[in-house]
Amino acid sequence: MRIWKFLPVDRRLLYGDGRLVEVGEKLTVDGEIVPSSRGIHASRDAMDALMYAPGPVAVRGNAAGTIVQGRNNLVCSEFTVLAIVDASEVLRRFARMCALDVAHLWSPAPDTVRFLRTGDPALRIKAYKDAASVAYRRVPDDSAARAARAARDASWDAGTAAERAAWLAANAAGFALAETKDRHARRLERMLQQLIRQEVRR
């Protein structure tokens, strides 16, 4: 079964495992497989995997052996690693695209729109302040507030901390999800696949 998972920047498994994940390796876990406790955790869809991401390193692989299915994730006893990429920049771009999808709901300032389109670091702080002012001012469940929170998170700390890229992307997608869930899922899959192809050609 082909799956996605994300890792921290050190590329090591969580849940007390600690093994370094490398391309071509087959990782196995002995004993009982227990969700959120023991086994290799992943998801069939990249978007689902992103929602559990502890970091920006995207891993494509095959799950086998004992597989315990969850609602939007799984835990397996065997995982063969096909590709590993640092997706930090892709995830930041994805976050901005998610925010753009729902920008019409809250009328962002022109500089905010330019930041979301280009990622220009000179505009990041302006974009963050613009989005935050709407995100905090509006009723939390209001669609404009959710859309502004997507932009806020897409512009927050975008130039630093690779570890946060996955968290920011997941948040931005989550705030925009009701309107654009399927589009986001297809987009993220395409972006990660393209990144993997680029890495293979190097």
C-alpha positions as CSV (number, residue, x, y, z in Angstrom):
1,M,0.0,0.0,0.0
2,R,1.5,3.4,-1.1
3,I,1.5,5.9,1.7
4,W,2.8,9.3,2.9
5,K,4.3,10.3,6.2
6,F,6.1,13.4,7.6
7,L,9.2,13.4,9.8
8,P,11.0,16.1,11.9
9,V,14.1,17.7,10.4
10,D,16.3,15.0,12.0
11,R,14.4,12.3,9.9
12,R,13.9,10.0,12.9
13,L,10.9,8.0,13.8
14,L,8.8,9.1,16.7
15,Y,7.0,7.1,19.5
16,G,10.3,6.2,21.2
17,D,11.6,4.5,18.1
18,G,14.3,7.0,17.1
19,R,15.6,5.2,14.0
20,L,17.0,7.3,11.1
21,V,14.8,7.0,8.0
22,E,16.8,6.6,4.7
23,V,15.8,5.9,1.1
24,G,15.7,2.3,0.1
25,E,15.5,1.0,3.7
26,K,12.8,-1.4,4.9
27,L,11.8,-0.5,8.5
28,T,10.1,-3.2,10.6
29,V,8.4,-3.2,14.0
30,D,8.1,-6.4,16.0
31,G,5.3,-7.2,18.4
32,E,1.8,-5.7,18.7
33,I,1.0,-2.7,16.5
34,V,-0.8,-0.1,18.5
35,P,-2.0,3.3,17.1
36,S,-0.4,6.3,18.7
37,S,2.0,4.0,20.5
38,R,3.8,1.3,18.6
39,G,4.3,1.0,14.8
40,I,5.1,3.2,11.8
41,H,2.4,5.8,11.4
42,A,1.4,7.2,8.0
43,S,-1.6,8.1,5.8
44,R,-2.7,7.2,2.3
45,D,-3.2,10.8,1.4
46,A,-0.6,13.6,1.7
47,M,-3.1,16.0,3.2
48,D,-4.1,13.5,5.9
49,A,-0.4,12.9,6.7
50,L,0.2,16.6,6.9
51,M,-2.4,17.0,9.6
52,Y,-0.2,14.7,11.8
53,A,3.2,16.1,10.6
54,P,5.9,16.6,13.3
55,G,8.1,18.4,10.7
56,P,8.6,19.2,7.1
57,V,10.3,16.1,5.8
58,A,8.0,14.2,3.4
59,V,8.4,10.5,3.0
60,R,6.8,8.4,0.3
61,G,6.8,4.6,0.9
62,N,5.0,1.3,0.9
63,A,3.2,-0.1,4.0
64,A,3.0,-3.8,4.5
65,G,2.8,-6.5,7.2
66,T,0.3,-5.8,9.9
67,I,-1.7,-2.7,9.1
68,V,-4.2,-1.1,11.5
69,Q,-6.4,1.4,9.7
70,G,-7.7,4.6,11.3
71,R,-10.1,7.2,10.0
72,N,-7.5,9.1,8.1
73,N,-4.2,7.4,9.1
74,L,-2.8,4.0,9.6
75,V,-0.1,2.1,11.6
76,C,2.0,-0.6,10.0
77,S,4.7,-3.1,11.0
78,E,6.7,-2.8,7.7
79,F,7.6,0.4,5.8
80,T,9.8,0.5,2.7
81,V,11.1,4.0,2.0
82,L,10.9,5.1,-1.6
83,A,11.7,8.8,-1.4
84,I,12.5,11.5,1.2
85,V,12.4,15.2,0.6
86,D,12.7,18.4,2.7
87,A,9.4,19.9,1.8
88,S,9.8,23.1,3.8
89,E,9.5,25.5,0.9
90,V,6.8,23.6,-0.8
91,L,4.7,23.6,2.4
92,R,5.1,27.3,2.8
93,R,4.0,27.9,-0.8
94,F,1.1,25.5,-0.3
95,A,0.0,27.4,2.8
96,R,0.0,30.6,0.9
97,M,-2.0,29.0,-1.9
98,C,-4.6,27.7,0.6
99,A,-5.0,31.2,2.0
100,L,-5.4,32.6,-1.5
101,D,-8.2,30.2,-2.2
102,V,-10.4,31.9,0.5
103,A,-9.0,35.4,0.3
104,H,-12.2,36.6,-1.3
105,L,-14.0,36.0,2.0
106,W,-12.2,38.8,3.9
107,S,-10.9,41.4,1.5
108,P,-7.1,41.4,2.3
109,A,-4.9,44.4,1.7
110,P,-3.0,44.5,-1.7
111,D,0.3,43.8,0.0
112,T,-1.2,40.7,1.7
113,V,-2.4,39.4,-1.6
114,R,1.0,40.1,-3.1
115,F,2.7,38.2,-0.3
116,L,0.4,35.2,-0.7
117,R,1.1,35.1,-4.4
118,T,4.9,35.7,-4.3
119,G,6.2,34.9,-0.8
120,D,8.1,38.1,-0.9
121,P,9.7,38.3,2.6
122,A,9.6,42.1,2.6
123,L,5.8,41.8,2.7
124,R,5.5,39.1,5.3
125,I,5.1,41.2,8.4
126,K,2.5,43.5,6.7
127,A,0.6,40.4,5.6
128,Y,0.7,38.9,9.0
129,K,-0.6,42.1,10.7
130,D,-3.3,42.6,8.2
131,A,-4.6,39.0,8.5
132,A,-4.2,38.9,12.3
133,S,-6.3,42.1,12.7
134,V,-9.2,40.4,11.0
135,A,-8.7,37.0,12.5
136,Y,-8.9,38.3,16.0
137,R,-11.6,40.9,15.4
138,R,-14.2,38.7,13.8
139,V,-16.4,36.0,15.4
140,P,-14.2,32.8,15.5
141,D,-16.6,30.7,13.4
142,D,-17.2,33.5,10.8
143,S,-15.9,32.5,7.4
144,A,-14.0,35.8,7.0
145,A,-12.2,35.1,10.3
146,R,-11.3,31.6,9.2
147,A,-10.0,32.8,5.9
148,A,-7.9,35.5,7.6
149,R,-6.5,32.9,10.0
150,A,-5.4,30.9,7.0
151,A,-3.5,34.0,5.7
152,R,-2.1,34.8,9.1
153,D,-0.6,31.3,9.5
154,A,0.6,31.3,5.9
155,S,2.6,34.5,6.7
156,W,3.7,33.8,10.2
157,D,7.4,33.2,10.7
158,A,7.6,32.1,7.1
159,G,11.3,33.0,6.7
160,T,12.5,30.9,9.7
161,A,12.2,27.6,11.5
162,A,11.9,24.8,9.0
163,E,10.3,22.7,11.7
164,R,7.3,24.9,11.6
165,A,6.6,24.7,7.9
166,A,4.4,21.7,8.2
167,W,2.4,23.1,11.1
168,L,1.8,26.4,9.3
169,A,0.7,24.6,6.2
170,A,-1.6,22.3,8.1
171,N,-3.2,25.3,9.9
172,A,-3.6,27.4,6.8
173,A,-5.2,24.4,5.0
174,G,-7.4,23.7,8.0
175,F,-8.8,27.2,8.2
176,A,-9.7,27.1,4.5
177,L,-10.7,23.5,4.4
178,A,-14.5,23.7,4.3
179,E,-14.5,25.5,1.0
180,T,-11.5,23.9,-0.7
181,K,-10.7,20.5,0.9
182,D,-10.5,18.4,-2.3
183,R,-8.6,21.1,-4.1
184,H,-6.1,21.3,-1.3
185,A,-5.6,17.5,-1.2
186,R,-5.0,17.2,-4.9
187,R,-2.7,20.3,-4.9
188,L,-0.5,19.0,-2.1
189,E,-0.2,15.6,-3.7
190,R,1.0,17.2,-7.0
191,M,3.4,19.5,-5.3
192,L,5.1,16.8,-3.3
193,Q,5.3,14.4,-6.3
194,Q,6.9,17.2,-8.3
195,L,9.4,17.9,-5.6
196,I,10.3,14.2,-5.4
197,R,10.8,14.0,-9.2
198,Q,13.1,17.1,-9.0
199,E,15.2,15.5,-6.3
200,V,15.5,12.2,-8.3
201,R,16.7,14.1,-11.3
202,R,19.5,15.8,-9.3
